[in-house]
């Protein structure tokens, strides 16, 4: 039986319009219904209807670190993320020796496969953020575990059948020995290659795009900075339309003015990401990231014991609100959390309200807080009925 969900405003394409609704059949959007809702429609009073949010960089949440996850931990994350509007997410693993990374990835994929239907947000595969990074730009990653992406290392990754079919994204430093060859091989294998934790010059960044790289991981963070003569990674990324720009909009990783600058320069290519770690949705305390300790304090920013920022406690709905707060148009901010990440990860049926798309929906309040969330056409979160404390990151000072 068809269901029509209608709202006074909806994000269609990258424009907010309305009234409009969507006709859902068997977990898919059958039709977009403009104008007044038809008889029998579920009419949402007030607010805004969008596609579900897509987060392509999630290291963990609600106390769970994907480097050490089991079925119960994956279920906890899947149930929690819809409260933030996220309906699909890409589990991310940070730098580890290649054999360890393969084992961790298999554990993540096994836990994902064990998720019962209707449990919440759905994983999209694996994102390996390392170990093919630059020791010059390690961030919180352990430089001693970084290796060159030589043929033997890639063989080890791609020879594992389970990982090969689920490896969606690899972040690497293209200036490292074998870097450009690795970009080409991974891209030819259908893997999204992102430049990150990189000391690449502008010229080397552009060469990575020529070889097939299509994203920049957490723009400005852990990469050669923008200079007025040497553009580094950010400078080329901001002007080269081949790159989608991952942006951690907690306003701590990248300041408000620079977030606004990024949207002014290339807003049609920005993908908001959380880079969330186990501390996301949790009170201040000590958590894990890739097996190492991180500390979440009252300022809401996880850090290593030495003080280096270690991922974030951000949620993607808060990232949207943060970007709107710095003066970015609501439609642009929401597009950066829906259709843009879906497209860059190669998921044309996600992140949009369109015929044939998966019926992942978010009904937002007027102040951009998720009120109800659907995955495959089924409600998985309803703020009016769910008495649990919403997953919230601490306020960033």
DAZI-V886937 format. One record per pair of residues at least 24 apart in sequence whose ideal C-beta (glycine too) atoms are under 10 Angstrom apart, sorted by the first residue. I is the first residue (numbers start at 0). J is the second residue. D is the distance in whole Angstrom. If there is no record, write none. Layout:
BEGIN
i->[I/I]
j->[J/J]
d->[D/D]
END
This chain:
BEGIN
i->[0/0/1/1/1/1/1/2/2/2/2/2/2/2/2/3/3/3/3/3/3/3/3/3/3/4/4/4/4/4/4/4/4/4/4/4/4/4/4/4/4/5/5/5/5/5/5/5/5/5/5/5/6/6/6/6/6/6/6/6/6/6/6/6/6/6/7/7/7/7/7/7/7/7/8/8/8/8/8/8/8/8/8/9/9/9/9/9/9/9/9/9/9/10/10/10/10/10/10/10/10/10/10/10/10/10/10/10/11/11/11/11/11/11/11/12/12/12/12/12/12/13/13/13/13/13/13/13/13/13/13/13/13/14/14/14/15/15/15/15/15/15/15/15/16/17/17/18/18/18/19/19/20/20/21/21/21/21/21/21/21/21/21/21/22/22/23/23/23/23/23/23/23/24/24/25/25/25/26/26/26/26/26/26/26/26/27/27/27/27/27/27/27/27/28/28/28/28/28/28/28/28/28/28/28/28/29/29/29/29/30/30/30/31/31/31/31/31/41/41/43/43/43/43/43/44/45/45/45/45/45/46/46/46/46/46/46/46/46/46/46/46/47/47/47/47/47/47/47/47/47/47/48/48/48/48/48/48/48/49/49/49/49/49/49/49/49/49/49/49/49/49/49/49/49/49/49/49/50/50/50/50/50/50/50/50/50/50/50/50/50/50/50/50/50/50/50/50/50/51/51/51/51/51/51/51/51/51/51/51/51/51/51/51/51/51/51/51/51/51/51/51/51/51/51/52/52/52/52/52/52/52/52/52/52/52/52/52/52/52/52/52/52/52/52/52/52/52/52/52/52/52/52/53/53/53/53/53/53/53/53/53/53/53/53/53/53/53/53/53/53/53/53/53/53/53/53/53/54/54/54/54/54/54/54/54/54/54/54/54/54/54/54/54/54/54/54/54/54/54/54/54/55/55/55/55/55/55/55/55/55/55/55/55/55/55/55/55/55/55/55/55/55/55/55/55/55/55/56/56/56/56/56/56/56/56/56/56/56/56/56/56/56/56/56/56/56/56/56/56/56/56/57/57/57/57/57/57/57/57/57/57/57/57/57/57/57/57/57/58/58/58/58/58/58/58/58/58/58/58/58/58/58/58/58/58/58/58/58/58/59/59/59/59/59/59/59/59/59/59/59/59/59/59/60/60/60/60/60/60/60/60/60/60/60/60/60/60/60/61/61/61/61/61/61/61/62/62/62/62/62/62/62/62/63/63/63/63/63/63/63/63/64/64/64/64/64/64/64/64/64/64/64/64/64/64/65/65/65/65/65/65/65/65/65/65/65/65/65/65/65/65/65/65/66/66/66/66/66/66/66/66/66/66/66/66/66/66/66/66/66/66/67/67/67/67/67/67/67/68/68/68/68/68/68/68/68/69/69/69/69/69/70/70/70/70/70/70/70/70/71/71/72/72/72/72/73/73/73/73/73/73/73/73/73/73/73/74/74/74/74/74/74/74/75/75/75/76/76/76/76/76/76/76/76/76/76/76/76/77/77/77/77/77/77/77/77/77/77/77/78/78/78/78/78/78/78/78/79/79/79/79/79/79/79/79/79/80/80/80/80/80/80/80/80/80/80/80/80/80/80/80/81/81/81/81/81/81/81/81/81/81/81/81/81/81/81/81/82/82/82/82/82/82/82/82/82/82/82/82/82/82/82/82/82/83/83/83/83/83/83/83/83/83/83/83/83/83/83/83/83/83/83/83/83/83/84/84/84/84/84/84/84/84/84/84/84/84/84/84/84/84/84/84/84/84/84/85/85/85/85/85/85/85/85/85/85/85/85/85/85/85/86/86/86/86/86/86/86/86/86/86/86/86/86/86/86/86/86/87/87/87/87/87/87/87/87/87/87/87/87/87/87/88/88/88/88/88/88/88/88/88/88/89/89/89/89/89/89/89/89/89/89/89/89/90/90/90/90/90/90/90/91/91/91/91/91/91/91/91/91/91/91/91/91/91/91/92/92/92/92/92/92/92/93/93/93/93/93/93/93/93/93/93/93/93/93/93/93/93/93/93/93/93/93/94/94/94/94/94/94/94/94/94/94/94/94/94/94/94/94/94/94/94/95/95/95/95/95/95/95/95/96/96/96/96/96/96/97/97/97/97/97/97/97/97/97/97/97/97/97/98/98/99/99/99/99/100/100/100/100/100/100/100/100/100/100/100/101/101/101/101/101/101/101/101/102/102/103/103/103/104/104/104/104/104/104/105/105/105/105/107/107/108/108/108/108/108/109/111/112/112/116/116/116/117/117/117/117/117/118/118/119/119/119/119/120/120/120/120/120/121/121/121/121/121/121/122/122/123/123/123/123/123/123/123/123/123/124/124/124/124/124/124/124/124/125/125/125/125/125/125/125/125/126/126/126/126/126/126/126/126/126/126/126/127/127/127/127/127/127/127/127/127/127/128/128/128/128/128/128/128/128/128/128/128/128/128/129/129/129/129/129/129/129/130/130/131/131/131/131/131/131/131/131/131/131/131/131/131/131/131/131/132/132/132/132/132/132/132/132/132/132/133/133/133/133/133/133/133/133/133/133/133/133/133/133/134/134/134/134/135/135/135/135/135/135/135/135/135/136/136/136/136/136/136/136/136/136/136/136/136/137/137/137/138/138/138/138/138/138/138/138/138/138/138/138/139/139/139/139/139/139/139/139/139/139/139/139/139/139/139/140/140/140/140/140/140/140/141/141/141/142/144/145/145/145/145/146/146/147/147/147/147/147/147/147/148/148/148/148/148/148/148/148/148/148/148/148/149/149/149/149/149/149/150/150/150/150/151/152/152/153/153/153/153/153/153/154/156/156/156/156/157/157/157/157/163/163/163/164/166/166/167/167/167/167/168/168/168/168/168/168/168/168/168/169/169/169/169/170/170/170/170/170/170/170/170/170/170/170/171/171/171/171/171/171/172/172/172/172/172/172/172/172/172/172/173/173/173/173/173/173/173/173/173/173/173/174/174/174/174/174/174/174/174/174/174/175/175/178/178/178/178/178/179/179/179/179/179/179/179/180/181/181/181/182/182/182/182/182/182/182/182/183/183/183/183/183/184/184/185/185/185/186/186/186/186/187/189/190/191/191/191/191/193/193/193/193/193/194/194/194/194/194/194/194/195/195/195/195/195/196/196/196/196/197/197/197/197/197/198/198/198/198/199/199/199/199/200/200/200/200/200/200/200/201/201/201/201/201/201/201/201/201/201/201/201/201/202/202/202/203/203/203/204/204/204/204/204/204/204/204/204/205/205/205/205/205/205/205/206/207/207/207/207/207/208/208/208/208/208/208/209/209/211/212/212/212/212/213/213/213/213/213/213/214/214/214/214/214/214/214/214/214/214/214/215/215/215/215/215/215/215/215/216/216/216/216/216/217/217/217/217/217/217/217/217/217/217/218/218/218/218/218/218/218/218/218/218/218/218/218/218/218/219/219/219/219/219/219/219/219/219/220/220/220/220/220/220/220/221/221/221/225/225/233/233/233/236/236/236/236/237/237/237/237/237/238/238/239/239/240/240/240/241/242/242/243/243/243/243/243/243/243/243/243/243/244/244/244/244/244/244/244/244/245/245/245/245/245/245/245/246/246/246/246/246/246/246/247/247/247/247/247/247/247/247/247/247/247/248/248/248/248/248/248/248/248/248/248/248/248/248/248/248/248/248/248/248/249/249/249/249/249/249/249/249/249/249/249/249/249/249/249/249/249/250/250/250/250/250/250/250/250/250/250/250/250/251/251/251/251/251/251/251/251/251/252/252/252/252/252/252/254/255/255/255/255/255/256/256/257/258/258/258/258/258/258/258/259/259/259/259/259/260/261/261/261/262/262/262/262/262/262/262/262/263/263/266/266/266/266/266/266/266/266/267/267/267/267/268/268/268/268/269/269/269/269/269/269/269/269/269/270/270/270/270/270/270/270/270/270/270/270/270/271/271/271/271/271/271/271/271/271/271/271/271/271/271/271/272/272/272/272/272/272/272/273/273/273/273/273/273/273/273/273/273/273/274/274/274/274/274/274/274/275/275/275/275/275/275/275/275/275/275/276/276/276/276/276/276/277/277/277/278/278/278/278/278/278/278/279/279/279/279/279/279/279/279/279/279/280/280/280/280/280/280/280/280/281/281/281/281/282/283/283/286/286/295/295/296/297/297/297/298/298/298/298/299/299/299/299/299/299/300/300/300/300/301/301/311/311/312/312/312/312/313/313/313/314/314/314/314/314/315/315/315/316/316/316/316/316/316/316/316/316/317/317/317/317/317/317/317/318/319/319/319/319/320/320/320/321/323/323/324/329/329/332/333/333/333/336/337]
j->[24/25/25/29/30/37/39/29/39/40/41/358/373/376/377/29/30/32/36/37/38/39/40/41/42/28/32/36/40/41/42/43/48/352/358/360/362/371/373/376/378/32/33/34/35/36/37/40/41/42/43/48/36/40/41/42/43/44/45/46/47/48/49/360/362/363/36/42/43/44/45/46/47/48/43/45/46/47/48/49/329/363/365/33/43/46/47/48/49/50/352/360/362/47/48/49/50/329/330/333/334/337/338/350/351/352/361/363/48/49/50/330/351/352/353/330/334/338/351/352/353/266/267/328/330/331/333/334/335/337/338/339/351/328/330/334/47/48/49/328/329/330/333/334/330/47/48/42/43/48/48/352/48/352/48/50/352/353/354/356/358/360/373/376/354/358/357/358/360/373/375/376/377/358/376/358/375/376/357/358/359/373/374/375/376/377/348/354/355/356/357/358/375/376/348/351/352/353/354/355/356/357/358/359/360/376/354/355/356/358/353/354/355/351/352/353/354/356/362/371/360/362/363/370/371/362/362/363/364/365/370/361/362/363/364/365/366/367/368/369/370/371/329/330/333/361/362/363/364/365/367/370/352/360/361/362/363/371/373/84/319/329/330/333/334/336/337/338/350/351/352/359/360/361/362/363/367/369/84/86/87/333/334/336/337/338/341/349/350/351/352/353/356/357/358/359/360/361/373/80/81/84/85/86/87/120/121/336/337/341/349/350/351/356/357/358/359/360/361/369/372/373/374/375/379/80/81/83/84/85/86/87/88/120/271/273/314/315/316/318/319/333/335/336/337/340/341/349/350/359/361/369/372/84/85/86/87/88/89/120/123/270/271/272/315/336/337/338/339/340/341/342/343/344/346/349/350/359/80/83/84/85/86/87/88/89/90/91/120/123/270/271/272/273/274/275/313/314/315/318/336/340/87/88/89/90/91/123/124/126/167/168/191/193/214/216/243/245/270/271/272/273/339/340/341/343/344/346/88/89/90/91/126/128/168/170/193/195/214/216/217/245/247/270/271/272/273/274/275/310/311/340/85/88/89/90/91/120/122/123/126/272/273/274/275/276/279/310/315/90/91/92/93/126/128/273/274/275/276/277/278/279/287/288/289/293/301/309/310/311/90/91/92/275/276/277/278/279/280/286/287/288/289/310/85/88/120/273/275/276/277/278/279/280/281/312/314/390/392/275/277/278/279/280/281/390/277/278/279/280/281/284/286/287/110/276/277/279/280/281/286/287/92/93/103/276/277/278/286/287/288/289/290/291/293/310/90/91/92/93/103/104/106/107/110/111/122/125/126/276/277/287/288/289/90/91/92/93/95/99/100/102/103/104/106/107/277/287/288/289/290/291/103/106/107/277/287/289/290/92/103/106/107/109/110/111/277/106/107/109/110/113/106/109/110/111/112/113/114/115/110/113/106/107/110/277/106/107/108/109/110/111/112/113/114/118/122/110/111/113/114/115/118/119/118/119/280/110/111/114/118/119/120/122/275/277/279/280/390/110/111/114/115/118/119/120/121/122/374/379/114/118/119/120/379/380/387/390/119/120/279/280/314/380/387/389/390/119/120/121/122/273/275/279/280/314/315/372/374/379/380/390/118/119/120/359/361/369/371/372/373/374/378/379/380/381/385/390/119/120/280/314/316/368/369/372/379/380/382/385/387/388/389/390/391/120/273/275/279/280/313/314/315/316/317/318/319/361/368/369/372/380/389/390/391/392/120/314/315/316/317/318/319/333/336/337/359/360/361/362/363/367/368/369/370/372/380/119/120/121/273/275/314/315/316/336/359/361/369/372/374/390/119/120/121/337/349/350/357/358/359/360/361/372/373/374/375/379/380/120/121/122/123/337/340/341/344/346/349/350/357/359/374/120/121/122/123/126/272/273/275/315/340/122/123/124/125/126/167/168/191/272/340/344/346/122/123/124/125/126/165/167/125/126/127/128/129/168/170/216/272/273/274/275/276/289/310/125/126/127/128/129/130/289/126/127/128/129/130/132/138/139/140/141/144/170/196/274/276/288/289/290/291/309/310/127/128/129/130/131/132/137/138/139/140/141/142/143/144/145/146/170/196/289/127/129/130/140/141/144/289/290/130/143/144/145/146/152/127/129/130/131/144/146/148/151/152/153/154/155/156/155/159/130/144/289/290/125/127/128/129/130/144/152/155/156/162/289/125/127/155/156/158/159/161/162/159/162/127/289/290/156/159/161/162/165/166/159/161/162/165/162/165/161/162/164/165/166/161/165/161/165/374/375/377/374/375/377/378/379/374/379/372/374/379/380/359/372/374/379/380/349/357/359/374/375/379/165/167/165/167/168/340/341/344/345/346/349/162/164/165/166/167/168/190/344/161/162/165/166/167/168/169/190/166/167/168/169/170/190/191/193/216/272/344/156/162/166/167/168/169/170/171/185/190/168/169/170/171/193/195/196/216/217/221/274/289/310/169/170/171/172/195/196/289/171/196/156/169/170/171/172/173/175/177/178/181/182/185/192/195/196/197/170/171/172/175/195/196/197/198/216/221/171/172/173/174/175/178/195/196/197/198/199/221/222/223/172/175/196/198/172/174/175/196/197/198/221/222/223/172/195/196/197/198/199/220/221/222/223/224/232/196/221/307/195/196/217/220/221/222/274/303/307/308/309/310/196/221/276/288/289/291/293/301/302/303/305/307/308/309/310/196/221/288/289/291/307/309/289/290/291/196/289/171/172/175/196/175/177/171/172/175/176/177/178/181/172/173/175/176/177/178/179/180/181/182/184/185/175/176/177/178/180/181/177/180/181/184/177/177/181/177/180/181/184/185/188/184/181/185/188/190/184/185/188/190/188/189/190/189/190/191/191/344/345/346/192/193/213/214/216/245/343/344/345/193/195/212/216/194/195/196/197/212/214/215/216/217/221/245/195/196/197/207/212/216/196/197/198/199/203/207/221/222/223/232/197/199/203/204/205/206/207/208/210/212/232/198/199/200/202/203/204/206/207/223/232/199/203/203/206/207/210/212/203/206/207/209/210/211/212/210/207/210/212/206/207/208/209/210/211/212/213/207/209/210/211/212/210/211/210/211/212/210/211/212/213/211/345/345/243/343/344/345/217/242/243/245/343/218/222/232/235/236/242/245/220/221/222/232/245/220/221/222/232/221/222/223/231/232/222/223/231/232/223/231/232/235/226/229/230/231/232/234/235/225/226/228/229/230/231/232/233/234/235/236/238/239/229/230/235/231/232/235/230/231/232/233/234/235/236/239/242/230/235/236/238/239/241/242/235/232/235/239/241/242/235/236/239/240/241/242/239/241/241/236/239/241/242/241/242/243/343/344/345/241/242/243/244/245/268/270/272/340/343/344/239/242/243/244/245/246/268/270/244/245/247/272/274/244/245/246/247/252/253/272/274/310/311/242/243/244/245/246/247/252/253/257/258/261/265/269/270/272/244/246/247/252/253/254/257/258/261/245/246/247/252/253/274/308/252/307/308/257/260/257/261/264/261/264/265/268/261/263/264/265/268/264/265/265/268/265/267/268/268/268/343/267/268/269/270/335/339/340/342/343/344/268/269/270/271/272/335/339/343/269/270/271/272/274/340/343/270/271/272/274/318/322/335/271/272/273/274/275/308/310/311/313/318/321/272/273/311/313/315/317/318/319/320/321/322/323/324/325/327/332/335/336/395/273/274/275/299/300/308/311/312/313/314/317/318/321/392/393/394/395/299/300/313/317/318/321/322/324/325/394/395/396/298/299/300/308/311/312/313/395/396/300/308/310/311/313/395/325/321/322/324/325/326/325/326/325/318/321/322/324/325/326/327/322/324/325/326/327/325/322/327/335/322/325/326/327/328/331/332/335/326/327/322/327/328/331/332/334/335/339/331/334/335/339/335/339/342/343/322/327/331/332/334/335/336/339/340/334/335/336/337/338/339/340/341/342/343/344/350/313/315/317/318/319/321/322/332/333/334/335/336/337/339/340/311/313/315/318/335/336/340/310/311/312/313/314/315/316/317/318/336/392/301/308/309/310/311/312/313/301/310/311/312/313/314/315/318/390/392/301/309/310/311/312/313/301/310/312/302/309/310/311/312/392/393/310/311/312/313/314/317/390/391/392/393/312/314/388/389/390/391/392/393/312/390/392/393/393/312/393/310/312/392/393/393/393/394/396/393/394/395/396/391/392/393/394/395/396/392/393/395/396/392/393/392/395/391/392/393/395/392/393/395/369/389/390/391/392/340/369/392/361/363/367/368/369/389/390/391/392/367/368/390/391/392/394/395/392/363/367/368/369/366/367/368/395/366/367/367/363/367/367/361/363/367/361/361]
d->[8/10/9/6/9/10/9/9/9/8/7/9/10/7/10/9/9/6/6/6/9/7/4/7/9/10/9/9/7/5/8/7/7/10/8/6/8/9/8/9/10/7/10/9/8/4/8/5/7/5/7/8/9/10/10/8/4/9/8/6/7/4/9/9/7/9/10/9/8/8/7/8/8/9/10/9/7/5/7/9/10/9/9/9/10/10/7/4/7/10/6/10/10/7/7/4/7/9/6/5/7/7/9/10/8/7/9/9/9/9/10/10/8/6/8/9/9/8/8/9/8/10/8/9/6/7/8/5/10/9/7/9/9/10/6/9/7/10/9/9/7/5/8/10/9/8/8/9/10/10/7/8/8/9/8/9/6/9/9/9/7/7/10/9/9/9/10/5/8/8/9/5/9/8/8/9/9/8/7/5/9/9/9/4/4/8/8/8/6/7/6/6/8/7/9/9/6/6/6/7/5/8/5/9/9/8/7/8/10/9/10/6/10/10/6/6/6/9/10/10/10/5/10/8/8/10/9/10/7/6/9/10/6/5/5/6/9/9/9/10/6/9/8/10/8/8/7/5/8/8/8/10/7/6/7/6/8/9/10/8/10/10/9/5/9/9/6/10/9/9/7/10/7/5/8/7/10/10/10/8/10/9/10/9/5/7/8/7/5/5/5/9/7/8/9/6/7/7/10/10/8/7/7/3/6/8/9/9/7/9/7/7/10/10/8/9/3/6/6/10/7/7/7/10/10/9/9/7/4/5/6/8/9/9/8/10/9/5/7/9/8/8/10/5/6/8/10/10/8/9/7/9/9/10/7/7/5/7/8/10/8/8/9/10/8/7/6/8/9/4/5/9/9/7/7/6/5/9/8/9/9/5/9/8/5/7/10/9/9/9/9/8/6/6/9/8/10/9/5/9/8/7/9/8/4/10/8/8/10/7/8/7/8/9/8/9/9/7/7/10/6/10/10/5/9/7/5/10/9/7/9/5/6/7/8/9/9/10/10/7/7/6/8/9/10/4/7/5/8/9/10/9/8/5/6/6/6/9/9/10/8/8/6/8/5/9/8/9/9/8/5/8/7/9/8/9/7/6/5/7/10/9/10/6/8/10/10/9/5/9/8/9/10/7/5/4/8/7/10/8/8/7/9/8/9/9/10/8/5/8/7/8/4/5/8/9/8/7/10/9/8/9/7/5/6/7/5/8/9/8/6/9/7/9/10/10/6/9/10/10/9/9/10/10/10/7/4/9/7/4/6/7/8/9/9/10/5/7/6/9/7/9/8/5/9/10/9/9/10/9/9/10/9/9/10/10/6/7/7/9/9/10/5/10/9/9/9/7/8/5/6/9/8/8/10/9/7/9/7/10/8/6/6/9/5/9/10/7/10/9/6/9/10/8/5/9/9/4/8/10/8/9/10/10/7/9/9/7/10/9/4/6/9/7/6/9/7/8/10/8/6/8/6/8/10/9/10/9/10/10/10/8/8/9/9/9/9/9/10/10/8/6/9/5/4/5/7/7/9/9/10/6/4/8/8/9/9/10/7/8/9/6/9/9/9/9/5/6/4/9/10/10/9/9/9/8/8/9/10/9/9/7/10/5/6/9/9/7/9/4/9/7/9/5/4/10/9/9/9/10/8/8/8/10/7/8/9/5/8/7/8/9/5/5/9/9/9/9/9/8/9/4/6/5/7/9/10/10/9/7/9/9/8/5/8/9/10/8/6/4/10/10/8/9/8/9/10/10/5/10/8/9/9/4/10/6/9/9/5/10/8/10/8/5/8/9/10/9/9/8/10/9/8/5/7/10/8/9/8/10/4/8/7/7/8/5/9/8/10/6/5/8/5/10/9/8/9/7/6/8/8/7/8/6/8/6/7/10/10/9/9/9/10/7/5/6/7/5/6/6/9/9/9/7/10/5/8/8/6/7/10/10/8/4/8/5/10/8/9/9/9/10/8/9/10/10/9/7/7/6/7/8/10/7/10/9/5/6/9/9/9/8/6/9/9/9/9/10/9/7/4/9/9/9/8/9/7/3/4/9/6/8/9/9/4/6/8/9/5/6/9/10/8/7/9/7/6/9/8/6/6/8/7/10/6/10/8/10/9/10/7/9/10/7/10/9/5/9/10/5/7/7/10/9/8/10/9/9/6/10/8/7/9/10/9/8/9/10/10/9/7/7/9/5/9/6/10/10/9/9/9/9/8/8/5/8/8/7/6/7/9/10/9/6/7/9/5/10/8/9/9/10/10/8/9/8/8/6/9/7/9/8/9/7/5/8/9/9/7/8/9/10/9/9/7/8/10/9/10/9/6/9/10/9/7/10/7/8/9/8/4/7/4/8/10/9/10/7/5/5/6/8/9/10/8/6/4/7/7/10/8/8/9/10/9/8/9/7/9/7/5/7/9/10/9/8/8/4/9/8/7/7/7/9/10/9/9/10/9/7/8/9/9/7/9/9/10/10/7/8/4/7/9/7/8/7/6/10/10/10/10/9/10/7/7/5/8/7/4/7/10/10/8/9/4/9/7/6/9/9/6/5/5/8/9/9/9/9/9/9/9/8/9/10/9/9/4/10/10/8/7/8/5/6/5/9/9/5/6/7/10/9/7/7/9/9/6/9/7/4/9/10/9/7/7/8/9/10/9/9/7/8/7/7/9/8/5/9/5/7/4/7/6/8/10/8/9/10/10/8/10/7/10/9/10/8/8/8/9/10/10/9/5/5/5/8/9/9/9/7/8/5/6/10/8/4/9/9/8/10/7/5/10/8/8/7/8/9/8/10/8/8/8/9/6/6/7/9/10/10/9/10/9/8/8/6/9/7/10/9/10/5/9/6/6/8/9/8/6/10/7/9/10/9/7/10/7/10/10/10/8/4/7/9/10/8/9/4/9/10/9/7/8/8/9/8/9/6/4/7/7/9/9/10/9/10/10/7/6/6/7/10/7/4/9/7/6/10/6/4/7/10/5/9/9/8/9/10/9/10/8/9/8/9/10/8/6/7/8/5/9/9/8/10/9/10/9/6/9/9/4/5/5/10/10/9/5/6/10/9/9/9/8/9/7/3/7/8/7/8/10/9/6/6/7/9/9/8/7/9/10/7/6/9/8/8/10/8/7/7/8/8/9/5/7/10/8/5/7/9/6/7/5/9/8/6/7/6/9/10/6/8/7/8/10/9/9/9/9/6/4/6/8/9/6/5/9/9/9/9/9/8/10/9/9/8/7/5/9/8/4/7/8/8/9/5/10/10/6/9/10/10/9/9/10/9/9/8/9/6/9/5/6/10/9/9/10/10/8/7/6/7/6/6/10/10/9/6/5/8/6/9/7/10/9/6/9/9/5/7/5/6/9/10/10/9/5/10/8/9/9/5/7/5/7/8/7/6/9/9/9/10/5/6/5/8/9/7/9/10/7/9/8/10/10/9/8/9/8/5/9/7/10/8/9/9/7/5/7/8/8/10/10/9/9/10/9/9/10/9/10/8/9/7/10/5/5/9/8/8/9/9/8/9/7/9/7/9/10/5/8/5/10/6/8/8/4/9/6/5/7/10/10/9/9/10/8/5/8/5/8/8/9/7/6/7/10/8/8/8/8/6/7/5/9/9/9/6/7/8/10/9/9/9/7/9/8/4/8/9/5/5/10/10/8/9/9/9/9/10/8/9/10/8/7/9/5/8/4/9/8/7/7/7/10/10/5/10/10/9/10/9/5/9/8/8/10/5/9/8/8/5/7/8/10/9/5/8/8/7/9/7/9/9/9/8/9/8/5/9/8/10/9/10/7/6/9/5/9/8/8/10/5/6/7/10/9/9/10/7/8/8/5/8/6/8/8/9/9/9/7/8/5/9/8/7/9/8/8/9/8/9/7/10/9/9/9/8/9/9/5/9/7/9/10/6/8/10/10/5/4/9/9/6/9/10/9/6/10/5/7/9/7/8/9/9/5/5/9/8/7/9/9/8/8/9/9/7/8/6/9/4/6/5/10/9/6/10/8/10/9/9/5/5/10/7/9/6/6/7/6/7/8/10/10/8/5/6/4/7/7/10/9/9/9/10/9/8/8/5/9/9/8/7/5/7/6/10/7/9/6/10/8/7/9/9/4/7/7/10/7/9/9/9/8/9/7/10/9/9/7/9/7/9/8/7/8/7/5/10/6/3/6/5/7/9/8/7/8/10/10/7/9/9/4/6/9/5/10/8/10/9/6/7/5/9/10/10/8/8/7/7/6/9/9/9/10/9/9/10/7/6/9/9/9/9/6/10/10/8/5/8/8/10/7/10/9/7/8/9/8/8/10/9]
END
